[in-house]
């Protein structure tokens, strides 16, 4: 079954700690994205990557970092510099050709106390 | 002005009703259009792409009006299971395949 996996589903951390969220896809998509969703709000773009070893800041990149060493993987690190890290984090991917539809992983719900 | 605007609702309708959602987008260079469904505390899931000629999938019909920069979703014969938030999404290929999301319209279908 092709799809996007994110782990873990729930994550709890103490303030001041960095945390890395995993995202893997086997859809052979070139483009991958990280979004953040706060309660009752829309999705906001954190980082995106069009190809391996290249990524760009989205609208709210401060306090986050990413890497894209493999086509299948796009991990997101939430650093201690992120002021309000508690949120629902969604990873997505899309093809660069054809229908351009975007597909999402199940998300990671991060709580920082 | 937001890239994509939707009425947040909620729309409270009885089972069997027909309900319509509208969405406007600000950039005429937008190229692809989609409706996603998001259940509470879950990821968005693609409901349907929206084509210029309009398209239908069972009880769902999507329309696009490029001149007015307007997208619609019609749900006929609403089911309890249709209760969710519906996201309007547009895509624009500049130097990258970037997606712009509306904040969503919440639908509650009541028995």
Interface residues (C-beta under 8 A of the other chain):
Chain A: X31 X33 X41 X42 X43 X45 X48 X50 X56 X88 X90 X94 X96 X99 X100 X101 X102 X103 X104 X105 X106 X107 X109
Chain B: X31 X32 X34 X41 X42 X43 X44 X45 X46 X49 X87 X89 X91 X93 X96 X97 X98 X99 X101 X102 X103 X104
